[in-house]
Every structure is written in C-alpha cells, then in structure tokens.
Amino acid sequence: MFDIPFRNLAAAHRQLEAELTEVISEVIASGVYAGGPRVESFEREFASYCGSHCCVGLSSGTDALWLALLAVGVGAGDEVITVPSTFMATVEAIRRTGAKPVFVDVDSDSWTMNPGLLRGAITERTKAILPVHLFGRMAAMWEIMEVADQFGIPVIEDAAQAHGAEYNGGAAGTWGRIGCFSFYPGKNLGGIGEAGAIVTDDSALAARIAALRNHGQSRRSVHEEMGWNCRMDAIQAAVLSVKLRMLDGWNEKRRFVAMRYTEVFQRVSGIVTPAPSGSDHAHHLYVIKVENRDEFIDSLAKSGIECGVHYPVPAHLQPCCTDLGYRPGDFPVSEELAARCVSLPMHADLTHADVEKVISTVVSTVLRRRAA
Ligand SMILES: *Cc1c(COP(=O)(O)O)cnc(C)c1O
C-alpha cells in the first residue's frame, strides 16, 4: 500500500456513503434497473450541467464514442481524424464502425490535437474529426471547429477526461456536433461501475443514439435499424446524480493541487510541466515529463507515492494498429510524450500535507539525479 495512492476511490465515496446508500436502496425498491426514470433525470441534469439540449445515458464512454460516430454516418471505408496521444478506446470506437483512424500529432505545448495539421489530413473520405480533451485540458476547439466547418465535417469530442472543463466559455462536449463522456469510476465524475453519455444540441441525433443504445428500437418492438445494448443502469444514474452536485467543488480542488504542483515544478530543470491552458482545465490527470521515468517512479514508490503512466505507447504504435502502416517517428510529439510522461497523484481527497510531500519528494528525486 502507498501512503499517497495515485487515486483513492473509496475515500471519495466515504463522505457520500449515507446519501449513496439511500439512493441505491430507492433504486432497489423501485424495481426499475435498466434505463427508466433515474436515468432520465440524470440525463436532464447532465445536459443542463453541460449547457446542452440533450443527453443520452449509455453503458460506457467507449460506447458513447462508437454510437456518436455511427449516428453521424461513419462506417466502413470512411476515415476519422484523431490523435495518437489518447486512451485506446478513442481508436477502438472508430475501428468498430469499420472506419479507418487517421492520426495527426498533438501540439508540443498543449499535448492535444494540433489544429495546424488538420487540413493536411482531410480527404474526401473524412467523415468526422475526433479531438480528445486529454488529461482534462480542452483541445484548441476554436481552431478545430474553424477547419471542420470550412470542410463541413462533423466534430465528435472525446470528453471522457474533461467533465466540467471549459474553453472560451463553452463547456467540454458542447463545441462539436456530439460530446462523449465516460463515467468510469476513476474519471472526474464516475459511477460505482461502468457508464457513459453523449450530449448534443441536435435532438434528432440524440433520438437516433437513444434508439441505437436500445437495440435500434425507435418505438417498442419496432427495430428501425440494427442497434445494440448500450443502456445506462439505474444505480449508476442515481449515484451520478448525487456525485454531479460535487463535481465543480472537486474540480476546484484538483485545480488548486495542479496550481501548487506547477508553481514549484516549473522552476526545477529536469521537469517539464503542463503549459498554461488559458481555459478551465478539469485536471483529470496531472502529467509531467521527466528523464529516466522508471527510476523516477521507483524512487517515488520507495517514498510511498504512487504514480501512473498515461500512456506509455501511443495508439499508432500499438500492436492492434500495425495494419494501419504507421511507424516510429511518424508522430514525434506524441512519441516523446509517451516516452517521458508520468502522472502524479491527482484527486480531490489529497490533503495539504500529501501535496507538499509529493512536491518535496519529486523535487529531491530530480535534483539528486541531476547531481549524480
Ligand atoms: C476513459 C476513456 C474512454 C473510455 O471510457 P470508458 O467509459 O472506460 O469506456 C475514452 N476516451 C478517453 C480519452 C478516456 O480516458
């Protein structure tokens, strides 16, 4: 066990235990467990939280991405532009539609989609652009939307790490045609199991996704098209409704931790901190770049501090993508980030003492290595 775990999901729920137990008991008593009124009320609450007209609750973030792509008409033979610096689910969702992922590198400061590379990647087969708000920082949506609108290509946002993030006054998930969220337990807003959702202002798209998640039924027993089972379950919806009220406060704590980390680390040579974002960052993960990552992680572990690596291999170099024909060196910014990134403990339950201990341990580890 670590003194300071990378994240502590049980601790996050302890403060809500009485309330969660109550809503879960209500779900059990209601007899409605898959979809139903709990899911509908969470959908209304989350749509309003994001400032969107519609929300459709789903079984996971991966399903949200998949159904969003299907709903805008992506299929076999099409291309979808995304970044190699992401969690594999982004790429899986594209491939599951039969379309081909086309990667563009991330920007060296923001570590999100480099909008300057978009035009060069667009072909007549491009059916969607899928930026990822990686680590909770929103991609350069203004620039991305400008290119997308010029070519008339729909944008689907992967906002799985960005609940509550904002950019130029627009919330994550509301810039593109559809925003996709994950409520995987470790996310800024997470269930006590799997869940996800899409948000959109387009009620026809929302209705199509709502049908697709329920075996393609637009009405009971009328299967308009082939769908799947991607419904949200009522317990997750009830838990998420309770936790949604805490989200802004938790994100504020994350921002405070990130600010304190950056304040110190930016003055230490040997640590590359995230560049200032000029947007409301959700700080899902706090990622720095270091030299000799393995040694760094071992040294922190010896002091009782748990780190993560998100993500050590960029998507274009994963074994499941070799058929796409990419090679090492194709996306240098993503590859360098993958080689050097470390995620430090980041959650709303870190105490002041925890944060100061992480800071002093990180600084002494880096300085010791530079002196050696
Ligand atoms: C978590 C995550 C997903 C997938 O969400 P699940 O709910 O786990 O299916 C997709 N994209 C990104 C960037 C994620 O972090």
The ligand as a Gaussian input file, in Angstrom:
#p B3LYP/6-31G(d) Opt

LIG

0 1
 C      -11.876000       6.532000     -20.206000
 C      -11.733000       6.987000     -21.595000
 C      -12.546000       6.484000     -22.637000
 C      -13.449000       5.291000     -22.472000
 O      -14.398000       5.381000     -21.493000
 P      -14.991000       4.022000     -20.818000
 O      -16.139000       4.535000     -20.024000
 O      -13.913000       3.456000     -19.973000
 O      -15.409000       3.116000     -21.902000
 C      -12.424000       7.058000     -23.880000
 N      -11.541000       8.030000     -24.131000
 C      -10.725000       8.516000     -23.179000
 C       -9.777000       9.615000     -23.520000
 C      -10.785000       8.007000     -21.883000
 O       -9.956000       8.476000     -20.940000

